[in-house]
Amino acid sequence: MAASDRLSALLLRRLSIEKEDNIQRNFDNNAAPLQQLVDCSDVFSSNEIFCGREALIEWARNVGKKNGFVIVIKRSDKGNSRKARVTLACERGGTYRHAKNKPNVEALNRKGTGTKKCDCPFKIIGVKLSSNDDWSVRVVCGFHNHQAAKQLEGHSYAGRLLDGEKTILSDMTKNLVKPRNILLSIKNHDEYNDDVLIMDCTYKTNRYRLPLLEIVGVTSTNLTFSVAFVYLEAERVDNYTWAMEKLQSLMFADRLPNWEAFMSAWSVLVFSSKEDEYERNLRSLTTDYYTYPGAVKYVTESWLTPYKERFVAAWTDKVMHLGNVTTNRAESAHAKLKRHLGSSQGDFESSWNVINALIELQHTEIKASFERSISIVEHQFNYAMFKELRGMVSRASLNMILMEFKRATQVEIDKGICGCVNRTSYGLPCAHELVELIKEGRTIPLDSVHSHWRKLDTTNDNVLSELTITTEIESILRQFADCDEAGKIALKRKLRELACLATTSMFPPLEKVKGKGRPSLKINLSTKRAPSLFEIVESAHDSTSPHTACSVKVPKEKKLKYIKCFPHQIRKHIVNIVDVKADGHCGYRSIAALLGMGEDGWGNIRQDLVHELHTFHDEYVQLFGSIDRVAELVYSLSCIDSFAPYDRWMTLPDMGHLIASRYNVVLVHLSIRQCLTYLPLRSVSPAPLHHKLIAIGFVEDCHFVQVFMDSTSPVPPIACNWRNYRYQCARGWEIPYVPRIEAFRSSLGTNSNVATQETIHLDET
């Protein structure tokens, strides 16, 4: 007999013997690995007299919950021939009993079936006293033969609804409340109640049209949990880098013939287990579809050549990825998140409330899965080899080990046949390791399982020392001492915003408003993403596709109101013009709207600019030439009437310097007569990516409007007074705009009547 046949016979015989022994022992081996008995006699011993049977039972259950055990009624006696009594026991008491005392081996091996019974001896008895309806309690056995539950989620009895919770359920159901919100409300009323991350961006989640980056992880029980949510300004490398740095700090084409056949060949290629097998499958795919060179070129040049090491099994199976090789979990998390959000027009506060509720529900589900892995032993894992693992690792990992266990008869101890994918990629015993253990008659050791699969609680294993800010405060003091006057002012302003949150200059991102035509009464609340280019192309080629084929249309040039009030050379760069109310405050209304305060925030703009003049009074006296001019500007700004007279209107370039410096923005002023750019006078320039550029237009010689320009548009020259009176630390603001300023000058030419200086004479224009 060949060696492989002898090993196969040995394994089959061992499996058969184990099953027969397990059935005869009535599954006495179901319990978790032997652990020290837990004595709860003291906590359940009481001299209290309870007013009724229900009061006694409620007390026992509450004591059990506080100590990590679920107490159930084992037997109840109404007391016809003796005193009434009730016997209470642990939910894990007793042993598994087969239906009609005839075990069905097929049913026992069915995936997902199991028992939490481990013959726990705990028992207490409540006895009715002779007086009234008084009851007392007596401990018969106060020991548990299993550890206390770390969380009660996952215990069927602990999850039952109380009478009050049933009332809440009934009322909320009648009011058509969604089930997930009902569960969250019930949780709010209930007082009792690692290594691989996946990230992806989703859209249509907020009114500001910012992409939402969702980062998710996976537990040892193969459940997805949310790690972080990040609103990004754009999907660029530096945005993702910033998000990852913050997370780290907190955590420490051609139409294909026979699409199904091609995808089948592609799947075979992707799941190639070895590099030589990958080469053979690639040659096969290239040969079979040589008549479609475009398709072959696309998959080879766009995917396989640059990225095969990232998704082909021959390379990914050499990396510890714990079963996560795609972003599918993040995509499914997007769908769940959007179902909870319900609308794409929410603000940050409402989004936070929904996300927080979603995380609470995830937390409950994860804890329940942990507790099921600890307390419920599936019958299919009832082999002696799993003795050390039952109740100590997740059921998901046990399923993978069981698959390798059944494959062991074909592998023997040959690593080449085994492949060792379970060990390399999942951190679990592979088939050839299990063969060696079977030959030696040993159980699978717990330390052979990766720590990811042994994580069955939500506690933090790393004990953090007490947090202090002493080092940071000392660093700030040293930096403050080394700064010049402008730097000290800027640093003090930032510290004031941290200490007094109401003084912050932060505001929500701009809402992208369509200013043309009558406002639509219907707002698109859908969170469904727009189709990708691949889906559009596919729908155009596939007549059976559910998507409507898209035809390419050349967009018509927009006819914007007031567009003729700007130099014709820059009109093509103007994306939109948004009008504001004409009441003498139009300039300040435009600035307020562009800063995200809403058009009605014009009063705050006036007040802030007055504060700016008072705070830096001496600097502005030098810039504007006299104390009288500063006083005139204060007078012009100090207007709170609903209609502002002519002498209270916004004047440029004076207000341009104030606005740019107060709000730390780049302000572009456009008109048919004069175009200028204003930069902050005193602050240090951030990275160009973080510059905030806003534009206003002066039209018809009497009105200001909001102007939106494309991101590559030329910008007017910088106001000369900025160079004369800026602080030394602010010189970096100009650098990113030099090429765009040159483009502006080139587009206007030498014969233009548009002024690019601060003082002009209207009589000459």
LINTASUL-V663176 format. One record per residue. N is the residue number from 0. RES is the residue in three letters. SS is DSSP state (alpha for helix, beta for strand, coil for the rest). PSI is psi in whole degrees, 0 to 359 (none if undefined). D_FIRST is the distance of its C-alpha to the first C-alpha in Angstrom with 2 decimals. Layout:
n = <N	N>
res = <RES	RES>
ss = <SS	SS>
psi = <PSI	PSI>
d_first = <D_FIRST	D_FIRST>
This chain:
n = <0	1	2	3	4	5	6	7	8	9	10	11	12	13	14	15	16	17	18	19	20	21	22	23	24	25	26	27	28	29	30	31	32	33	34	35	36	37	38	39	40	41	42	43	44	45	46	47	48	49	50	51	52	53	54	55	56	57	58	59	60	61	62	63	64	65	66	67	68	69	70	71	72	73	74	75	76	77	78	79	80	81	82	83	84	85	86	87	88	89	90	91	92	93	94	95	96	97	98	99	100	101	102	103	104	105	106	107	108	109	110	111	112	113	114	115	116	117	118	119	120	121	122	123	124	125	126	127	128	129	130	131	132	133	134	135	136	137	138	139	140	141	142	143	144	145	146	147	148	149	150	151	152	153	154	155	156	157	158	159	160	161	162	163	164	165	166	167	168	169	170	171	172	173	174	175	176	177	178	179	180	181	182	183	184	185	186	187	188	189	190	191	192	193	194	195	196	197	198	199	200	201	202	203	204	205	206	207	208	209	210	211	212	213	214	215	216	217	218	219	220	221	222	223	224	225	226	227	228	229	230	231	232	233	234	235	236	237	238	239	240	241	242	243	244	245	246	247	248	249	250	251	252	253	254	255	256	257	258	259	260	261	262	263	264	265	266	267	268	269	270	271	272	273	274	275	276	277	278	279	280	281	282	283	284	285	286	287	288	289	290	291	292	293	294	295	296	297	298	299	300	301	302	303	304	305	306	307	308	309	310	311	312	313	314	315	316	317	318	319	320	321	322	323	324	325	326	327	328	329	330	331	332	333	334	335	336	337	338	339	340	341	342	343	344	345	346	347	348	349	350	351	352	353	354	355	356	357	358	359	360	361	362	363	364	365	366	367	368	369	370	371	372	373	374	375	376	377	378	379	380	381	382	383	384	385	386	387	388	389	390	391	392	393	394	395	396	397	398	399	400	401	402	403	404	405	406	407	408	409	410	411	412	413	414	415	416	417	418	419	420	421	422	423	424	425	426	427	428	429	430	431	432	433	434	435	436	437	438	439	440	441	442	443	444	445	446	447	448	449	450	451	452	453	454	455	456	457	458	459	460	461	462	463	464	465	466	467	468	469	470	471	472	473	474	475	476	477	478	479	480	481	482	483	484	485	486	487	488	489	490	491	492	493	494	495	496	497	498	499	500	501	502	503	504	505	506	507	508	509	510	511	512	513	514	515	516	517	518	519	520	521	522	523	524	525	526	527	528	529	530	531	532	533	534	535	536	537	538	539	540	541	542	543	544	545	546	547	548	549	550	551	552	553	554	555	556	557	558	559	560	561	562	563	564	565	566	567	568	569	570	571	572	573	574	575	576	577	578	579	580	581	582	583	584	585	586	587	588	589	590	591	592	593	594	595	596	597	598	599	600	601	602	603	604	605	606	607	608	609	610	611	612	613	614	615	616	617	618	619	620	621	622	623	624	625	626	627	628	629	630	631	632	633	634	635	636	637	638	639	640	641	642	643	644	645	646	647	648	649	650	651	652	653	654	655	656	657	658	659	660	661	662	663	664	665	666	667	668	669	670	671	672	673	674	675	676	677	678	679	680	681	682	683	684	685	686	687	688	689	690	691	692	693	694	695	696	697	698	699	700	701	702	703	704	705	706	707	708	709	710	711	712	713	714	715	716	717	718	719	720	721	722	723	724	725	726	727	728	729	730	731	732	733	734	735	736	737	738	739	740	741	742	743	744	745	746	747	748	749	750	751	752	753	754	755	756	757	758	759	760	761	762	763	764>
res = <MET	ALA	ALA	SER	ASP	ARG	LEU	SER	ALA	LEU	LEU	LEU	ARG	ARG	LEU	SER	ILE	GLU	LYS	GLU	ASP	ASN	ILE	GLN	ARG	ASN	PHE	ASP	ASN	ASN	ALA	ALA	PRO	LEU	GLN	GLN	LEU	VAL	ASP	CYS	SER	ASP	VAL	PHE	SER	SER	ASN	GLU	ILE	PHE	CYS	GLY	ARG	GLU	ALA	LEU	ILE	GLU	TRP	ALA	ARG	ASN	VAL	GLY	LYS	LYS	ASN	GLY	PHE	VAL	ILE	VAL	ILE	LYS	ARG	SER	ASP	LYS	GLY	ASN	SER	ARG	LYS	ALA	ARG	VAL	THR	LEU	ALA	CYS	GLU	ARG	GLY	GLY	THR	TYR	ARG	HIS	ALA	LYS	ASN	LYS	PRO	ASN	VAL	GLU	ALA	LEU	ASN	ARG	LYS	GLY	THR	GLY	THR	LYS	LYS	CYS	ASP	CYS	PRO	PHE	LYS	ILE	ILE	GLY	VAL	LYS	LEU	SER	SER	ASN	ASP	ASP	TRP	SER	VAL	ARG	VAL	VAL	CYS	GLY	PHE	HIS	ASN	HIS	GLN	ALA	ALA	LYS	GLN	LEU	GLU	GLY	HIS	SER	TYR	ALA	GLY	ARG	LEU	LEU	ASP	GLY	GLU	LYS	THR	ILE	LEU	SER	ASP	MET	THR	LYS	ASN	LEU	VAL	LYS	PRO	ARG	ASN	ILE	LEU	LEU	SER	ILE	LYS	ASN	HIS	ASP	GLU	TYR	ASN	ASP	ASP	VAL	LEU	ILE	MET	ASP	CYS	THR	TYR	LYS	THR	ASN	ARG	TYR	ARG	LEU	PRO	LEU	LEU	GLU	ILE	VAL	GLY	VAL	THR	SER	THR	ASN	LEU	THR	PHE	SER	VAL	ALA	PHE	VAL	TYR	LEU	GLU	ALA	GLU	ARG	VAL	ASP	ASN	TYR	THR	TRP	ALA	MET	GLU	LYS	LEU	GLN	SER	LEU	MET	PHE	ALA	ASP	ARG	LEU	PRO	ASN	TRP	GLU	ALA	PHE	MET	SER	ALA	TRP	SER	VAL	LEU	VAL	PHE	SER	SER	LYS	GLU	ASP	GLU	TYR	GLU	ARG	ASN	LEU	ARG	SER	LEU	THR	THR	ASP	TYR	TYR	THR	TYR	PRO	GLY	ALA	VAL	LYS	TYR	VAL	THR	GLU	SER	TRP	LEU	THR	PRO	TYR	LYS	GLU	ARG	PHE	VAL	ALA	ALA	TRP	THR	ASP	LYS	VAL	MET	HIS	LEU	GLY	ASN	VAL	THR	THR	ASN	ARG	ALA	GLU	SER	ALA	HIS	ALA	LYS	LEU	LYS	ARG	HIS	LEU	GLY	SER	SER	GLN	GLY	ASP	PHE	GLU	SER	SER	TRP	ASN	VAL	ILE	ASN	ALA	LEU	ILE	GLU	LEU	GLN	HIS	THR	GLU	ILE	LYS	ALA	SER	PHE	GLU	ARG	SER	ILE	SER	ILE	VAL	GLU	HIS	GLN	PHE	ASN	TYR	ALA	MET	PHE	LYS	GLU	LEU	ARG	GLY	MET	VAL	SER	ARG	ALA	SER	LEU	ASN	MET	ILE	LEU	MET	GLU	PHE	LYS	ARG	ALA	THR	GLN	VAL	GLU	ILE	ASP	LYS	GLY	ILE	CYS	GLY	CYS	VAL	ASN	ARG	THR	SER	TYR	GLY	LEU	PRO	CYS	ALA	HIS	GLU	LEU	VAL	GLU	LEU	ILE	LYS	GLU	GLY	ARG	THR	ILE	PRO	LEU	ASP	SER	VAL	HIS	SER	HIS	TRP	ARG	LYS	LEU	ASP	THR	THR	ASN	ASP	ASN	VAL	LEU	SER	GLU	LEU	THR	ILE	THR	THR	GLU	ILE	GLU	SER	ILE	LEU	ARG	GLN	PHE	ALA	ASP	CYS	ASP	GLU	ALA	GLY	LYS	ILE	ALA	LEU	LYS	ARG	LYS	LEU	ARG	GLU	LEU	ALA	CYS	LEU	ALA	THR	THR	SER	MET	PHE	PRO	PRO	LEU	GLU	LYS	VAL	LYS	GLY	LYS	GLY	ARG	PRO	SER	LEU	LYS	ILE	ASN	LEU	SER	THR	LYS	ARG	ALA	PRO	SER	LEU	PHE	GLU	ILE	VAL	GLU	SER	ALA	HIS	ASP	SER	THR	SER	PRO	HIS	THR	ALA	CYS	SER	VAL	LYS	VAL	PRO	LYS	GLU	LYS	LYS	LEU	LYS	TYR	ILE	LYS	CYS	PHE	PRO	HIS	GLN	ILE	ARG	LYS	HIS	ILE	VAL	ASN	ILE	VAL	ASP	VAL	LYS	ALA	ASP	GLY	HIS	CYS	GLY	TYR	ARG	SER	ILE	ALA	ALA	LEU	LEU	GLY	MET	GLY	GLU	ASP	GLY	TRP	GLY	ASN	ILE	ARG	GLN	ASP	LEU	VAL	HIS	GLU	LEU	HIS	THR	PHE	HIS	ASP	GLU	TYR	VAL	GLN	LEU	PHE	GLY	SER	ILE	ASP	ARG	VAL	ALA	GLU	LEU	VAL	TYR	SER	LEU	SER	CYS	ILE	ASP	SER	PHE	ALA	PRO	TYR	ASP	ARG	TRP	MET	THR	LEU	PRO	ASP	MET	GLY	HIS	LEU	ILE	ALA	SER	ARG	TYR	ASN	VAL	VAL	LEU	VAL	HIS	LEU	SER	ILE	ARG	GLN	CYS	LEU	THR	TYR	LEU	PRO	LEU	ARG	SER	VAL	SER	PRO	ALA	PRO	LEU	HIS	HIS	LYS	LEU	ILE	ALA	ILE	GLY	PHE	VAL	GLU	ASP	CYS	HIS	PHE	VAL	GLN	VAL	PHE	MET	ASP	SER	THR	SER	PRO	VAL	PRO	PRO	ILE	ALA	CYS	ASN	TRP	ARG	ASN	TYR	ARG	TYR	GLN	CYS	ALA	ARG	GLY	TRP	GLU	ILE	PRO	TYR	VAL	PRO	ARG	ILE	GLU	ALA	PHE	ARG	SER	SER	LEU	GLY	THR	ASN	SER	ASN	VAL	ALA	THR	GLN	GLU	THR	ILE	HIS	LEU	ASP	GLU	THR>
ss = <coil	coil	alpha	alpha	alpha	alpha	alpha	alpha	alpha	alpha	alpha	alpha	alpha	alpha	alpha	alpha	alpha	alpha	alpha	alpha	alpha	alpha	alpha	alpha	coil	coil	coil	alpha	alpha	alpha	coil	coil	coil	coil	coil	coil	coil	beta	beta	coil	alpha	alpha	alpha	alpha	coil	coil	coil	coil	coil	beta	beta	coil	alpha	alpha	alpha	alpha	alpha	alpha	alpha	alpha	alpha	alpha	alpha	alpha	alpha	alpha	coil	coil	coil	coil	beta	beta	beta	beta	beta	beta	beta	coil	coil	coil	coil	coil	coil	coil	beta	beta	beta	beta	beta	beta	coil	coil	coil	coil	coil	coil	coil	coil	alpha	alpha	alpha	coil	coil	coil	alpha	alpha	alpha	alpha	coil	coil	coil	coil	coil	beta	beta	coil	coil	coil	coil	coil	coil	coil	beta	beta	beta	beta	beta	beta	coil	coil	coil	coil	coil	beta	beta	beta	beta	beta	beta	beta	beta	coil	beta	beta	coil	coil	coil	coil	coil	coil	coil	coil	coil	coil	coil	coil	coil	coil	coil	coil	coil	coil	alpha	alpha	alpha	alpha	alpha	alpha	alpha	alpha	alpha	alpha	alpha	alpha	coil	coil	coil	coil	alpha	alpha	alpha	alpha	alpha	alpha	alpha	alpha	alpha	alpha	alpha	coil	coil	coil	coil	coil	coil	coil	beta	beta	beta	beta	beta	beta	coil	coil	coil	coil	coil	coil	coil	coil	beta	beta	beta	beta	beta	beta	beta	beta	coil	coil	coil	coil	coil	beta	beta	beta	beta	beta	beta	beta	beta	beta	coil	coil	coil	coil	alpha	alpha	alpha	alpha	alpha	alpha	alpha	alpha	alpha	alpha	alpha	alpha	alpha	alpha	alpha	coil	coil	coil	coil	coil	coil	coil	alpha	alpha	alpha	alpha	alpha	alpha	alpha	alpha	alpha	alpha	alpha	alpha	coil	coil	coil	coil	alpha	alpha	alpha	alpha	alpha	alpha	alpha	alpha	alpha	alpha	alpha	alpha	alpha	alpha	coil	coil	coil	coil	alpha	alpha	alpha	alpha	alpha	alpha	alpha	alpha	alpha	alpha	alpha	alpha	alpha	alpha	alpha	alpha	alpha	alpha	alpha	coil	alpha	alpha	alpha	alpha	coil	coil	coil	coil	coil	coil	coil	coil	coil	coil	coil	alpha	alpha	alpha	alpha	alpha	alpha	alpha	alpha	alpha	alpha	alpha	alpha	alpha	alpha	coil	coil	coil	coil	coil	coil	alpha	alpha	alpha	alpha	alpha	alpha	alpha	alpha	alpha	alpha	alpha	alpha	alpha	alpha	alpha	alpha	alpha	alpha	alpha	alpha	alpha	alpha	alpha	alpha	alpha	alpha	alpha	alpha	coil	beta	beta	alpha	alpha	alpha	coil	coil	alpha	alpha	alpha	coil	coil	coil	coil	coil	coil	coil	coil	alpha	alpha	alpha	alpha	alpha	alpha	alpha	alpha	alpha	alpha	alpha	alpha	alpha	alpha	alpha	alpha	alpha	coil	coil	coil	alpha	alpha	alpha	alpha	coil	coil	alpha	alpha	alpha	alpha	alpha	alpha	coil	coil	coil	coil	alpha	alpha	alpha	alpha	alpha	alpha	alpha	alpha	alpha	alpha	coil	coil	coil	coil	coil	alpha	alpha	alpha	coil	coil	alpha	alpha	alpha	alpha	coil	coil	coil	coil	coil	coil	coil	coil	coil	coil	coil	coil	coil	coil	coil	alpha	alpha	alpha	alpha	alpha	alpha	alpha	alpha	alpha	alpha	alpha	alpha	alpha	coil	coil	alpha	alpha	alpha	alpha	alpha	alpha	alpha	alpha	alpha	alpha	alpha	alpha	alpha	alpha	alpha	coil	alpha	alpha	alpha	coil	coil	coil	coil	coil	coil	coil	coil	coil	coil	coil	coil	coil	coil	coil	coil	coil	coil	coil	coil	coil	coil	coil	coil	coil	coil	coil	coil	coil	alpha	alpha	alpha	alpha	alpha	alpha	alpha	alpha	alpha	coil	coil	coil	coil	coil	coil	coil	coil	coil	coil	coil	coil	coil	coil	coil	coil	coil	coil	coil	coil	coil	alpha	alpha	alpha	coil	coil	alpha	alpha	alpha	alpha	alpha	alpha	beta	beta	beta	beta	beta	coil	coil	coil	coil	coil	coil	coil	alpha	alpha	alpha	alpha	alpha	alpha	alpha	alpha	alpha	coil	coil	coil	coil	alpha	alpha	alpha	alpha	alpha	alpha	alpha	alpha	alpha	alpha	alpha	alpha	alpha	alpha	alpha	alpha	alpha	coil	alpha	alpha	alpha	alpha	alpha	alpha	alpha	alpha	coil	coil	alpha	alpha	alpha	alpha	alpha	alpha	alpha	alpha	alpha	alpha	alpha	coil	coil	coil	coil	coil	coil	coil	coil	alpha	alpha	alpha	coil	coil	coil	coil	coil	alpha	alpha	alpha	alpha	alpha	alpha	alpha	alpha	alpha	alpha	coil	coil	beta	beta	beta	beta	beta	coil	coil	coil	beta	coil	beta	beta	beta	coil	coil	coil	coil	coil	coil	coil	coil	coil	alpha	alpha	alpha	coil	coil	beta	beta	beta	beta	beta	beta	beta	coil	coil	coil	beta	beta	beta	beta	beta	beta	beta	coil	coil	coil	coil	coil	coil	coil	coil	beta	coil	alpha	alpha	alpha	alpha	alpha	alpha	coil	coil	alpha	alpha	alpha	alpha	alpha	alpha	coil	alpha	alpha	alpha	alpha	alpha	alpha	alpha	alpha	alpha	alpha	alpha	alpha	alpha	alpha	coil	coil	coil	coil	coil	coil	beta	coil	coil	coil	coil	coil	coil	alpha	alpha	alpha	coil>
psi = <136	157	320	321	319	320	319	315	320	315	315	320	320	319	317	316	318	317	316	318	320	318	317	325	5	37	40	344	13	335	161	169	145	127	167	142	143	118	116	20	317	317	336	357	128	141	7	142	122	139	75	158	318	325	320	315	318	319	314	319	320	319	319	317	317	334	6	24	147	122	132	164	120	320	147	134	120	345	47	317	355	183	142	143	161	133	125	141	174	147	341	12	159	181	165	135	130	155	125	25	23	100	136	105	322	317	323	330	0	134	134	348	148	185	148	358	132	23	44	130	358	135	135	153	132	132	137	132	168	337	127	226	41	146	151	165	146	134	120	311	119	13	142	141	22	161	156	146	137	335	150	351	139	345	119	319	320	339	1	148	140	172	317	322	327	324	316	316	315	314	316	327	319	331	15	33	140	146	320	327	329	315	318	319	318	321	323	337	350	118	343	342	none	324	334	129	144	138	150	154	146	165	178	48	353	161	346	359	33	136	140	113	122	128	126	160	181	137	175	341	16	35	145	137	150	135	314	154	130	125	120	146	323	165	75	165	318	329	315	321	316	315	318	323	318	319	318	321	326	326	345	none	147	150	130	144	136	75	318	321	319	315	328	317	322	319	318	319	315	325	19	126	340	160	320	326	322	316	319	315	326	318	322	316	318	321	317	331	36	338	355	70	330	317	316	318	321	310	330	311	327	336	303	310	311	335	7	329	347	345	349	135	329	334	320	333	353	1	142	91	355	30	8	100	2	174	20	324	319	322	316	327	325	312	317	318	316	327	323	320	316	335	150	9	20	158	181	323	312	324	320	318	318	316	319	318	320	319	322	318	320	317	317	314	320	315	324	319	323	314	326	321	330	316	340	125	114	145	329	346	24	15	151	332	334	8	315	344	332	127	358	340	166	156	333	318	324	323	318	322	322	321	317	325	319	338	350	332	337	344	324	227	21	112	329	318	322	313	333	30	321	319	316	315	333	346	33	157	134	180	315	332	320	325	316	319	321	316	324	354	29	157	165	119	145	325	357	356	133	146	336	318	345	357	103	33	169	15	157	121	339	117	115	144	167	132	136	166	20	314	317	320	317	321	319	319	319	318	321	321	329	347	155	185	317	319	322	320	315	317	321	323	318	319	324	323	325	320	322	95	334	343	6	149	6	146	159	157	161	139	131	107	136	116	352	138	180	135	138	137	343	122	132	108	2	141	7	134	158	150	144	167	322	317	324	314	318	318	330	329	336	109	341	1	141	343	148	130	137	134	144	127	138	119	142	149	133	140	99	143	140	4	330	356	9	156	135	338	336	2	326	342	355	117	320	153	122	122	158	171	135	90	21	343	12	323	315	328	317	316	316	317	318	332	1	9	350	151	327	2	16	328	322	324	312	314	318	322	326	317	321	316	319	320	319	49	311	319	319	334	318	318	315	351	341	160	326	320	322	319	321	320	321	317	316	324	335	67	122	8	155	336	124	130	173	320	358	8	162	137	135	143	357	308	339	316	320	315	312	320	321	319	3	48	164	119	125	128	124	138	173	342	322	137	126	159	136	134	156	143	332	346	157	136	130	185	143	329	332	7	141	114	127	155	139	153	142	115	148	26	18	8	143	145	164	139	132	123	157	163	344	12	149	154	150	166	159	141	135	323	338	316	329	330	4	156	159	326	346	4	337	346	328	330	313	343	0	311	323	329	318	321	324	314	320	322	327	325	182	342	13	146	4	124	139	38	167	329	124	157	116	333	338	351	none>
d_first = <0.00	3.82	6.60	8.40	6.48	6.64	10.16	11.13	10.56	12.46	15.16	15.71	16.07	18.45	20.44	20.84	21.99	24.38	25.93	26.57	28.08	30.21	31.60	32.43	34.16	36.23	35.30	36.94	34.84	36.66	39.21	39.36	38.36	40.47	43.90	47.22	49.33	52.21	55.51	57.91	60.21	63.22	63.22	63.00	65.57	68.98	72.35	73.33	74.66	73.32	75.54	73.22	69.58	68.78	70.31	68.05	64.90	65.93	66.57	63.15	61.38	63.40	62.64	58.94	59.05	60.86	58.18	55.14	54.34	54.81	56.60	56.40	58.06	55.79	58.35	62.02	64.56	68.00	69.45	70.86	70.84	70.52	70.97	69.20	66.24	63.36	60.01	58.58	55.04	52.69	50.98	47.61	48.41	46.43	42.78	41.02	41.59	39.67	41.71	42.62	40.28	37.28	34.97	33.72	30.36	30.83	34.29	33.20	30.76	33.49	34.41	37.69	37.95	38.38	40.81	43.18	43.58	42.77	44.93	47.78	50.35	53.46	56.30	60.09	62.60	65.84	68.58	71.80	74.93	77.83	80.18	80.12	76.73	75.75	72.18	70.65	67.12	65.13	61.82	59.40	56.45	56.90	53.39	50.74	47.09	46.55	48.39	51.38	50.87	52.03	53.30	53.91	53.03	49.94	50.93	51.81	54.55	56.15	56.36	58.54	62.03	65.03	68.12	69.94	67.00	66.83	70.52	69.88	67.06	69.33	72.27	70.35	68.55	71.94	73.10	70.19	68.67	65.19	62.30	61.33	64.95	65.05	62.00	63.69	66.92	65.20	63.41	66.81	68.09	65.15	65.71	62.12	60.98	47.81	46.71	46.62	49.81	50.41	53.93	55.74	59.35	60.79	64.26	66.95	66.85	70.43	73.88	73.94	71.14	69.26	65.48	63.58	60.59	58.05	55.42	52.55	49.56	46.49	45.56	42.21	42.29	42.68	46.38	48.99	52.03	55.16	55.86	59.12	61.55	63.71	66.61	66.69	69.75	67.62	64.04	64.54	62.59	65.21	65.16	61.39	61.74	64.43	62.35	59.34	61.63	63.19	59.85	58.62	61.82	61.40	57.77	57.87	57.07	55.95	54.92	51.21	49.87	47.53	47.56	44.37	42.40	43.88	43.15	39.54	39.22	41.04	38.67	35.63	37.50	38.52	35.05	33.46	31.18	31.55	34.57	33.13	32.03	35.59	37.08	35.11	36.16	39.74	39.94	38.68	41.33	44.03	43.24	43.08	46.40	48.32	51.15	51.84	52.48	54.37	51.43	49.00	51.63	52.18	48.58	47.99	51.34	52.13	48.72	45.83	47.63	49.55	47.38	43.69	42.81	44.25	42.30	39.33	36.03	34.99	37.89	38.53	34.99	35.86	38.78	39.00	40.63	39.24	38.81	42.37	42.61	45.51	48.93	48.07	48.69	52.14	52.90	52.06	54.13	56.99	56.89	57.00	59.80	61.85	61.53	63.08	65.73	66.84	69.34	69.58	73.14	72.58	73.97	72.21	73.24	71.91	68.69	68.22	68.72	66.09	63.58	64.18	63.57	60.35	59.07	59.90	57.87	54.92	55.20	55.06	52.02	50.14	51.01	49.89	46.47	46.20	47.11	44.63	41.81	43.11	43.92	41.65	37.95	36.02	33.62	30.78	31.03	30.76	27.44	27.85	26.81	30.06	32.28	34.09	34.62	36.09	39.82	39.72	38.54	39.36	37.53	37.20	35.09	32.96	32.27	31.04	28.81	27.39	26.54	24.63	22.98	21.67	20.55	18.57	15.24	15.61	17.06	15.10	17.66	18.64	22.41	22.77	20.77	22.43	25.93	27.33	30.10	30.27	31.03	33.33	35.36	35.24	34.84	31.95	28.45	26.01	22.37	20.91	23.44	22.40	18.72	20.12	22.42	19.80	17.79	21.19	22.33	25.45	27.61	28.71	31.81	35.02	35.98	32.97	34.84	37.73	41.19	42.02	39.69	41.04	44.62	45.61	49.36	52.34	53.82	54.46	52.49	55.02	58.17	61.10	64.19	67.56	68.72	72.11	74.12	76.15	74.70	75.22	78.79	79.66	78.28	80.39	83.50	83.01	82.49	85.58	87.69	86.68	87.36	90.65	92.70	90.85	87.46	88.64	89.88	86.59	84.52	86.82	86.51	82.71	82.86	85.38	83.00	80.27	82.66	84.48	82.06	84.95	86.27	83.17	83.71	80.35	80.42	77.99	77.12	79.42	78.91	78.79	81.72	82.73	86.49	87.33	88.48	88.48	85.75	83.01	83.02	79.26	77.02	73.45	71.43	68.04	65.28	63.20	62.57	64.07	61.74	60.21	61.07	57.60	58.20	61.66	60.43	57.54	59.95	62.28	59.62	57.91	60.20	58.00	58.01	59.70	61.63	64.97	65.17	67.48	70.20	71.52	75.09	77.46	79.01	82.76	84.80	85.78	89.47	89.99	93.18	95.16	93.08	96.33	97.53	95.23	95.39	93.96	91.89	89.60	89.52	86.25	84.59	85.82	83.10	85.10	88.48	88.80	92.31	93.61	96.63	99.95	101.88	102.75	99.52	97.41	96.54	95.26	93.53	91.60	90.52	89.47	87.35	85.70	84.85	83.13	85.94	87.06	90.38	92.18	91.34	94.31	96.17	93.46	93.62	97.38	97.05	94.32	96.40	99.46	97.33	96.18	99.82	100.84	97.89	98.44	102.15	103.27	100.60	101.57	105.27	104.59	102.41	104.87	107.98	109.89	109.81	111.61	108.83	106.26	108.57	108.84	105.06	104.82	107.51	105.72	102.45	104.07	104.27	102.73	104.83	103.11	104.94	105.42	108.64	108.67	109.15	105.99	103.66	100.87	102.14	100.12	99.54	100.63	98.08	95.33	95.26	95.32	92.45	90.15	90.78	90.65	87.38	85.74	85.32	86.25	89.03	89.91	93.32	93.94	97.13	99.15	101.45	99.35	95.68	94.49	91.47	91.80	89.47	89.28	91.83	90.33	86.56	83.78	81.93	78.31	75.68	76.90	74.10	75.70	79.23	80.73	83.09	85.44	88.21	91.45	93.93	97.71	98.87	102.29	103.97	103.63	100.08	96.68	93.28	89.60	88.07	84.37	83.43	80.17	78.21	79.25	82.92	85.67	87.60	91.32	92.61	92.69	95.96	97.98	98.85	95.18	95.22	98.53	97.70	93.94	92.46	90.73	87.37	87.57	87.74	84.06	84.72	86.26	83.55	81.11	84.02	85.66	83.91	84.59	88.23	88.64	87.16	89.71	92.59	91.46	91.19	94.70	96.33	99.71	101.89	100.38	102.70	99.99	100.85	98.20	100.44	101.46	105.18	106.47	109.86	109.70	112.97	111.32	108.46>
